[in-house]
């Protein structure tokens, strides 16, 4: 080897001759996509970024609904964004599509910026091939948000044609983890794409398989590769009666006619995070009967924070704004009543005053971000 060769020149030559094997020459793309919940976003550091995220947990815990909420916010905020929903199971009903507020399409001609294509397939090889093709051959520089619903529904092409008497090997777990994510994880994040993989709860996955008392990280399907490659792992808890939000919360018992449930609290636990939030439990409210991506009850979150920050105080049935809150409103030229009767009226005021709602969301995010 020539003595005039430097480590820099060796590395430079190596990177140029092996550019198909690394991503060092590619510009890193970053953004934050809101979860739809003020509380959730505060703990996410603003929202979900590029790369792989896993939503796992029990049935009806809200995994698909939250994935669609992230998809909608991705399409509304990330320039050149396109959605790609893989319907590997029989969910995504017409009602769910209407609640999501997403413009779903079923043909290639309709799939333009701001829309989400639905691929109705559970064939493992087909799913991997189209995702890889879109990410690797992207001259238009689109940013993709993939939602795989779910890992558990995937099946190998060879197994699809087997008779019922033959044993089937599901492609979920190890196949997706070891083959697909090893090839996709780095390029997804580097090139500004997002993927949300949804999976059910089955067997425990432990962080340290060599420890005598390993830490239980999550109990979702998908294998250890999906666990290690994911940026965020969010486990959705089952919904119980105690999680219901009643029309009259002062009456603890639900009655379908006199005191119906108007929503519920969704409970999630962070099982893996890039910002030291692991094992944090987060609760956010859902309101029933809403459409167009408004199911997360953002107005209730705002009201809860107004109480917590002592911006409003309750005296009997009346709610009054405090002097501190009045100063904030005056400084930012936001109109808000000084006095109102009942929380329902308070919710209505925030729901109808879009300027005030947007301001309060921004204010709390910035204020809590500075404190943390």
KOLKE-718798 format. One record per residue (C-alpha): residue in three letters; chain; x, y, z. Coordinates in steps of 0.25 Angstrom, whole numbers, plus 5000, padded with zeros to 4 digits. Example, Ala and Ser with C-alpha at 12.3 -4.5 7.8 and 13.67 -1.06 7.14 Angstrom:
+-----+-------+------+------+------+
| res | chain |   px |   py |   pz |
+-----+-------+------+------+------+
| ala |     A | 5049 | 4982 | 5031 |
| ser |     A | 5055 | 4996 | 5029 |
+-----+-------+------+------+------+
//
This chain:
+-----+-------+------+------+------+
| res | chain |   px |   py |   pz |
+-----+-------+------+------+------+
| unk |     A | 5000 | 5000 | 5000 |
| unk |     A | 5005 | 5014 | 4996 |
| unk |     A | 5010 | 5022 | 5008 |
| unk |     A | 5003 | 5035 | 5003 |
| unk |     A | 4989 | 5028 | 5005 |
| unk |     A | 4982 | 5034 | 5017 |
| unk |     A | 4970 | 5029 | 5025 |
| unk |     A | 4961 | 5039 | 5019 |
| unk |     A | 4965 | 5036 | 5005 |
| unk |     A | 4963 | 5021 | 5007 |
| unk |     A | 4949 | 5023 | 5014 |
| unk |     A | 4945 | 5033 | 5002 |
| unk |     A | 4949 | 5023 | 4992 |
| unk |     A | 4942 | 5011 | 4999 |
| unk |     A | 4929 | 5019 | 5001 |
| unk |     A | 4929 | 5023 | 4986 |
| unk |     A | 4931 | 5009 | 4981 |
| unk |     A | 4921 | 5003 | 4991 |
| unk |     A | 4910 | 5013 | 4990 |
| unk |     A | 4900 | 5003 | 4987 |
| unk |     A | 4902 | 4997 | 5001 |
| unk |     A | 4901 | 5009 | 5010 |
| unk |     A | 4892 | 5022 | 5012 |
| unk |     A | 4903 | 5032 | 5015 |
| unk |     A | 4902 | 5040 | 5003 |
| unk |     A | 4887 | 5042 | 5005 |
| unk |     A | 4881 | 5054 | 5012 |
| unk |     A | 4874 | 5050 | 5025 |
| unk |     A | 4859 | 5054 | 5025 |
| unk |     A | 4852 | 5057 | 5038 |
| unk |     A | 4838 | 5062 | 5043 |
| unk |     A | 4828 | 5060 | 5054 |
| unk |     A | 4814 | 5055 | 5052 |
| unk |     A | 4804 | 5057 | 5062 |
| unk |     A | 4797 | 5045 | 5069 |
| unk |     A | 4784 | 5054 | 5070 |
| unk |     A | 4785 | 5055 | 5085 |
| unk |     A | 4791 | 5066 | 5092 |
| unk |     A | 4795 | 5058 | 5104 |
| unk |     A | 4801 | 5047 | 5095 |
| unk |     A | 4809 | 5057 | 5086 |
| unk |     A | 4815 | 5063 | 5099 |
| unk |     A | 4821 | 5050 | 5103 |
| unk |     A | 4825 | 5047 | 5088 |
| unk |     A | 4833 | 5059 | 5087 |
| unk |     A | 4824 | 5065 | 5077 |
| unk |     A | 4819 | 5053 | 5070 |
| unk |     A | 4824 | 5041 | 5062 |
| unk |     A | 4836 | 5042 | 5053 |
| unk |     A | 4841 | 5034 | 5041 |
| unk |     A | 4844 | 5019 | 5042 |
| unk |     A | 4837 | 5007 | 5048 |
| unk |     A | 4827 | 5008 | 5059 |
| unk |     A | 4819 | 4997 | 5065 |
| unk |     A | 4805 | 4997 | 5071 |
| unk |     A | 4802 | 4985 | 5079 |
| unk |     A | 4792 | 4980 | 5089 |
| unk |     A | 4778 | 4974 | 5091 |
| unk |     A | 4766 | 4974 | 5082 |
| unk |     A | 4758 | 4987 | 5082 |
| unk |     A | 4769 | 4995 | 5089 |
| unk |     A | 4770 | 5005 | 5078 |
| unk |     A | 4782 | 5001 | 5070 |
| unk |     A | 4776 | 5002 | 5056 |
| unk |     A | 4769 | 5015 | 5060 |
| unk |     A | 4781 | 5022 | 5065 |
| unk |     A | 4789 | 5017 | 5053 |
| unk |     A | 4779 | 5023 | 5044 |
| unk |     A | 4780 | 5036 | 5052 |
| unk |     A | 4795 | 5037 | 5050 |
| unk |     A | 4793 | 5034 | 5035 |
| unk |     A | 4783 | 5045 | 5034 |
| unk |     A | 4792 | 5055 | 5041 |
| unk |     A | 4804 | 5050 | 5032 |
| unk |     A | 4796 | 5053 | 5019 |
| unk |     A | 4792 | 5067 | 5024 |
| unk |     A | 4805 | 5071 | 5029 |
| unk |     A | 4817 | 5064 | 5022 |
| unk |     A | 4819 | 5070 | 5008 |
| unk |     A | 4818 | 5060 | 4996 |
| unk |     A | 4812 | 5050 | 5005 |
| unk |     A | 4804 | 5037 | 5001 |
| unk |     A | 4798 | 5027 | 5010 |
| unk |     A | 4798 | 5012 | 5007 |
| unk |     A | 4789 | 5003 | 5016 |
| unk |     A | 4791 | 4988 | 5016 |
| unk |     A | 4778 | 4981 | 5019 |
| unk |     A | 4783 | 4967 | 5023 |
| unk |     A | 4771 | 4965 | 5032 |
| unk |     A | 4756 | 4967 | 5030 |
| unk |     A | 4756 | 4981 | 5038 |
| unk |     A | 4755 | 4995 | 5032 |
| unk |     A | 4740 | 4996 | 5031 |
| unk |     A | 4733 | 5007 | 5024 |
| unk |     A | 4729 | 5013 | 5037 |
| unk |     A | 4744 | 5013 | 5041 |
| unk |     A | 4748 | 5019 | 5028 |
| unk |     A | 4738 | 5030 | 5030 |
| unk |     A | 4743 | 5033 | 5044 |
| unk |     A | 4757 | 5034 | 5040 |
| unk |     A | 4756 | 5046 | 5031 |
| unk |     A | 4765 | 5039 | 5021 |
| unk |     A | 4763 | 5039 | 5006 |
| unk |     A | 4764 | 5025 | 5003 |
| unk |     A | 4766 | 5020 | 4988 |
| unk |     A | 4766 | 5006 | 4982 |
| unk |     A | 4773 | 5008 | 4968 |
| unk |     A | 4786 | 5013 | 4964 |
| unk |     A | 4780 | 5024 | 4956 |
| unk |     A | 4773 | 5030 | 4968 |
| unk |     A | 4786 | 5029 | 4977 |
| unk |     A | 4791 | 5044 | 4977 |
| unk |     A | 4798 | 5052 | 4987 |
| unk |     A | 4789 | 5053 | 5000 |
| unk |     A | 4782 | 5040 | 4998 |
| unk |     A | 4783 | 5026 | 5003 |
| unk |     A | 4783 | 5013 | 4995 |
| unk |     A | 4777 | 5001 | 5001 |
| unk |     A | 4784 | 4988 | 4997 |
| unk |     A | 4775 | 4976 | 5001 |
| unk |     A | 4785 | 4965 | 5002 |
| unk |     A | 4791 | 4956 | 5013 |
| unk |     A | 4802 | 4950 | 5005 |
| unk |     A | 4815 | 4952 | 5011 |
| unk |     A | 4824 | 4953 | 4999 |
| unk |     A | 4814 | 4962 | 4992 |
| unk |     A | 4814 | 4972 | 5003 |
| unk |     A | 4829 | 4972 | 5004 |
| unk |     A | 4831 | 4974 | 4989 |
| unk |     A | 4822 | 4986 | 4987 |
| unk |     A | 4827 | 4993 | 4999 |
| unk |     A | 4842 | 4991 | 4995 |
| unk |     A | 4838 | 4995 | 4981 |
| unk |     A | 4832 | 5008 | 4985 |
| unk |     A | 4843 | 5012 | 4994 |
| unk |     A | 4855 | 5008 | 4985 |
| unk |     A | 4849 | 5013 | 4972 |
| unk |     A | 4844 | 5027 | 4976 |
| unk |     A | 4848 | 5037 | 4965 |
| unk |     A | 4836 | 5047 | 4970 |
| unk |     A | 4842 | 5047 | 4984 |
| unk |     A | 4829 | 5044 | 4991 |
| unk |     A | 4828 | 5041 | 5006 |
| unk |     A | 4820 | 5029 | 5009 |
| unk |     A | 4813 | 5025 | 5021 |
| unk |     A | 4811 | 5010 | 5022 |
| unk |     A | 4801 | 5003 | 5031 |
| unk |     A | 4801 | 4988 | 5032 |
| unk |     A | 4789 | 4983 | 5039 |
| unk |     A | 4793 | 4973 | 5043 |
| unk |     A | 4806 | 4965 | 5044 |
| unk |     A | 4798 | 4954 | 5049 |
| unk |     A | 4789 | 4953 | 5037 |
| unk |     A | 4801 | 4951 | 5027 |
| unk |     A | 4803 | 4937 | 5021 |
| unk |     A | 4814 | 4931 | 5012 |
| unk |     A | 4810 | 4930 | 4997 |
| unk |     A | 4813 | 4915 | 4998 |
| unk |     A | 4804 | 4913 | 5010 |
| unk |     A | 4793 | 4920 | 5004 |
| unk |     A | 4790 | 4909 | 4994 |
| unk |     A | 4792 | 4898 | 5004 |
| unk |     A | 4780 | 4889 | 5008 |
| unk |     A | 4774 | 4891 | 5021 |
| unk |     A | 4780 | 4877 | 5025 |
| unk |     A | 4794 | 4883 | 5023 |
| unk |     A | 4801 | 4890 | 5034 |
| unk |     A | 4802 | 4905 | 5031 |
| unk |     A | 4814 | 4914 | 5035 |
| unk |     A | 4809 | 4928 | 5037 |
| unk |     A | 4819 | 4938 | 5032 |
| unk |     A | 4817 | 4948 | 5044 |
| unk |     A | 4827 | 4947 | 5054 |
| unk |     A | 4841 | 4943 | 5050 |
| unk |     A | 4840 | 4944 | 5035 |
| unk |     A | 4836 | 4958 | 5035 |
| unk |     A | 4846 | 4962 | 5045 |
| unk |     A | 4858 | 4955 | 5040 |
| unk |     A | 4856 | 4956 | 5025 |
| unk |     A | 4848 | 4969 | 5023 |
| unk |     A | 4852 | 4979 | 5034 |
| unk |     A | 4867 | 4976 | 5032 |
| unk |     A | 4866 | 4981 | 5018 |
| unk |     A | 4856 | 4992 | 5021 |
| unk |     A | 4858 | 4998 | 5034 |
| unk |     A | 4870 | 5008 | 5031 |
| unk |     A | 4865 | 5013 | 5018 |
| unk |     A | 4851 | 5015 | 5023 |
| unk |     A | 4856 | 5025 | 5034 |
| unk |     A | 4867 | 5031 | 5025 |
| unk |     A | 4858 | 5034 | 5013 |
| unk |     A | 4847 | 5040 | 5021 |
| unk |     A | 4836 | 5029 | 5021 |
| unk |     A | 4828 | 5024 | 5032 |
| unk |     A | 4823 | 5010 | 5035 |
| unk |     A | 4813 | 5005 | 5046 |
| unk |     A | 4812 | 4990 | 5048 |
| unk |     A | 4800 | 4986 | 5056 |
| unk |     A | 4801 | 4973 | 5064 |
| unk |     A | 4793 | 4965 | 5074 |
| unk |     A | 4798 | 4960 | 5088 |
| unk |     A | 4802 | 4946 | 5089 |
| unk |     A | 4816 | 4942 | 5095 |
| unk |     A | 4825 | 4950 | 5103 |
| unk |     A | 4837 | 4956 | 5097 |
| unk |     A | 4848 | 4960 | 5106 |
| unk |     A | 4859 | 4970 | 5104 |
| unk |     A | 4871 | 4962 | 5109 |
| unk |     A | 4870 | 4947 | 5106 |
| unk |     A | 4882 | 4944 | 5114 |
| unk |     A | 4878 | 4950 | 5127 |
| unk |     A | 4873 | 4941 | 5138 |
| unk |     A | 4862 | 4952 | 5141 |
| unk |     A | 4860 | 4958 | 5127 |
| unk |     A | 4852 | 4971 | 5126 |
| unk |     A | 4838 | 4969 | 5120 |
| unk |     A | 4837 | 4979 | 5109 |
| unk |     A | 4825 | 4975 | 5101 |
| unk |     A | 4816 | 4962 | 5099 |
| unk |     A | 4813 | 4965 | 5084 |
| unk |     A | 4815 | 4956 | 5072 |
| unk |     A | 4826 | 4959 | 5062 |
| unk |     A | 4839 | 4953 | 5067 |
| unk |     A | 4851 | 4960 | 5073 |
| unk |     A | 4855 | 4967 | 5060 |
| unk |     A | 4842 | 4975 | 5060 |
| unk |     A | 4845 | 4979 | 5074 |
| unk |     A | 4859 | 4984 | 5072 |
| unk |     A | 4857 | 4991 | 5059 |
| unk |     A | 4845 | 4999 | 5064 |
| unk |     A | 4847 | 5013 | 5068 |
| unk |     A | 4834 | 5013 | 5077 |
| unk |     A | 4826 | 5001 | 5082 |
| unk |     A | 4813 | 5005 | 5088 |
| unk |     A | 4804 | 4995 | 5095 |
| unk |     A | 4789 | 4998 | 5095 |
| unk |     A | 4782 | 4993 | 5107 |
| unk |     A | 4768 | 4986 | 5107 |
| unk |     A | 4756 | 4995 | 5110 |
| unk |     A | 4748 | 4993 | 5123 |
| unk |     A | 4735 | 4999 | 5129 |
| unk |     A | 4744 | 5009 | 5137 |
| unk |     A | 4749 | 5015 | 5125 |
| unk |     A | 4736 | 5020 | 5120 |
| unk |     A | 4733 | 5035 | 5119 |
| unk |     A | 4718 | 5036 | 5123 |
| unk |     A | 4709 | 5048 | 5119 |
| unk |     A | 4707 | 5051 | 5134 |
| unk |     A | 4720 | 5048 | 5141 |
| unk |     A | 4715 | 5051 | 5154 |
| unk |     A | 4706 | 5039 | 5153 |
| unk |     A | 4716 | 5027 | 5153 |
| unk |     A | 4706 | 5017 | 5147 |
| unk |     A | 4704 | 5016 | 5132 |
| unk |     A | 4690 | 5015 | 5127 |
| unk |     A | 4688 | 5014 | 5112 |
| unk |     A | 4676 | 5024 | 5112 |
| unk |     A | 4678 | 5033 | 5124 |
| unk |     A | 4693 | 5033 | 5125 |
| unk |     A | 4700 | 5027 | 5113 |
| unk |     A | 4715 | 5026 | 5110 |
| unk |     A | 4719 | 5038 | 5101 |
| unk |     A | 4733 | 5033 | 5100 |
| unk |     A | 4744 | 5026 | 5107 |
| unk |     A | 4759 | 5027 | 5111 |
| unk |     A | 4769 | 5020 | 5103 |
| unk |     A | 4781 | 5015 | 5111 |
| unk |     A | 4794 | 5012 | 5105 |
| unk |     A | 4808 | 5008 | 5110 |
| unk |     A | 4821 | 5012 | 5104 |
| unk |     A | 4829 | 4999 | 5103 |
| unk |     A | 4841 | 5005 | 5095 |
| unk |     A | 4844 | 5019 | 5092 |
| unk |     A | 4856 | 5028 | 5087 |
| unk |     A | 4854 | 5038 | 5098 |
| unk |     A | 4854 | 5031 | 5111 |
| unk |     A | 4839 | 5029 | 5112 |
| unk |     A | 4839 | 5014 | 5113 |
| unk |     A | 4828 | 5008 | 5122 |
| unk |     A | 4821 | 5021 | 5123 |
| unk |     A | 4806 | 5020 | 5123 |
| unk |     A | 4798 | 5030 | 5115 |
| unk |     A | 4783 | 5032 | 5115 |
| unk |     A | 4775 | 5040 | 5105 |
| unk |     A | 4760 | 5042 | 5103 |
| unk |     A | 4752 | 5037 | 5091 |
| unk |     A | 4738 | 5043 | 5088 |
| unk |     A | 4728 | 5035 | 5081 |
| unk |     A | 4720 | 5039 | 5068 |
| unk |     A | 4730 | 5047 | 5062 |
| unk |     A | 4735 | 5046 | 5048 |
| unk |     A | 4746 | 5052 | 5039 |
| unk |     A | 4758 | 5049 | 5048 |
| unk |     A | 4752 | 5056 | 5061 |
| unk |     A | 4750 | 5044 | 5070 |
| unk |     A | 4761 | 5048 | 5079 |
| unk |     A | 4754 | 5057 | 5089 |
| unk |     A | 4765 | 5069 | 5088 |
| unk |     A | 4755 | 5079 | 5094 |
| unk |     A | 4754 | 5070 | 5107 |
| unk |     A | 4770 | 5070 | 5108 |
| unk |     A | 4770 | 5085 | 5107 |
| unk |     A | 4760 | 5086 | 5118 |
| unk |     A | 4768 | 5077 | 5127 |
| unk |     A | 4780 | 5085 | 5125 |
| unk |     A | 4773 | 5098 | 5127 |
| unk |     A | 4769 | 5092 | 5141 |
| unk |     A | 4783 | 5086 | 5143 |
| unk |     A | 4790 | 5100 | 5140 |
| unk |     A | 4780 | 5107 | 5149 |
| unk |     A | 4775 | 5115 | 5137 |
| unk |     A | 4761 | 5112 | 5140 |
| unk |     A | 4754 | 5110 | 5154 |
| unk |     A | 4741 | 5103 | 5157 |
| unk |     A | 4731 | 5110 | 5167 |
| unk |     A | 4719 | 5102 | 5168 |
| unk |     A | 4713 | 5100 | 5154 |
| unk |     A | 4720 | 5112 | 5149 |
| unk |     A | 4734 | 5112 | 5143 |
| unk |     A | 4743 | 5125 | 5143 |
| unk |     A | 4756 | 5129 | 5136 |
| unk |     A | 4767 | 5133 | 5145 |
| unk |     A | 4775 | 5145 | 5144 |
| unk |     A | 4787 | 5138 | 5139 |
| unk |     A | 4779 | 5132 | 5128 |
| unk |     A | 4773 | 5146 | 5124 |
| unk |     A | 4787 | 5151 | 5123 |
| unk |     A | 4791 | 5140 | 5113 |
| unk |     A | 4779 | 5142 | 5105 |
| unk |     A | 4781 | 5157 | 5104 |
| unk |     A | 4795 | 5156 | 5100 |
| unk |     A | 4791 | 5147 | 5089 |
| unk |     A | 4778 | 5154 | 5085 |
| unk |     A | 4770 | 5142 | 5087 |
| unk |     A | 4755 | 5144 | 5091 |
| unk |     A | 4750 | 5135 | 5102 |
| unk |     A | 4738 | 5137 | 5112 |
| unk |     A | 4742 | 5140 | 5126 |
| unk |     A | 4730 | 5132 | 5132 |
| unk |     A | 4722 | 5120 | 5127 |
| unk |     A | 4712 | 5110 | 5133 |
| unk |     A | 4716 | 5095 | 5133 |
| unk |     A | 4727 | 5088 | 5126 |
| unk |     A | 4718 | 5084 | 5114 |
| unk |     A | 4717 | 5099 | 5111 |
| unk |     A | 4732 | 5100 | 5113 |
| unk |     A | 4734 | 5088 | 5103 |
| unk |     A | 4725 | 5095 | 5093 |
| unk |     A | 4732 | 5108 | 5094 |
| unk |     A | 4745 | 5101 | 5091 |
| unk |     A | 4739 | 5093 | 5080 |
| unk |     A | 4733 | 5105 | 5073 |
| unk |     A | 4745 | 5114 | 5075 |
| unk |     A | 4755 | 5108 | 5066 |
| unk |     A | 4765 | 5120 | 5068 |
| unk |     A | 4765 | 5118 | 5083 |
| unk |     A | 4766 | 5103 | 5082 |
| unk |     A | 4778 | 5104 | 5072 |
| unk |     A | 4785 | 5114 | 5081 |
| unk |     A | 4783 | 5106 | 5094 |
| unk |     A | 4789 | 5093 | 5087 |
| unk |     A | 4801 | 5101 | 5082 |
| unk |     A | 4803 | 5108 | 5096 |
| unk |     A | 4802 | 5096 | 5104 |
| unk |     A | 4812 | 5088 | 5095 |
| unk |     A | 4822 | 5099 | 5095 |
| unk |     A | 4821 | 5102 | 5110 |
| unk |     A | 4822 | 5087 | 5114 |
| unk |     A | 4833 | 5085 | 5104 |
| unk |     A | 4841 | 5096 | 5111 |
| unk |     A | 4839 | 5091 | 5125 |
| unk |     A | 4843 | 5077 | 5121 |
+-----+-------+------+------+------+
//
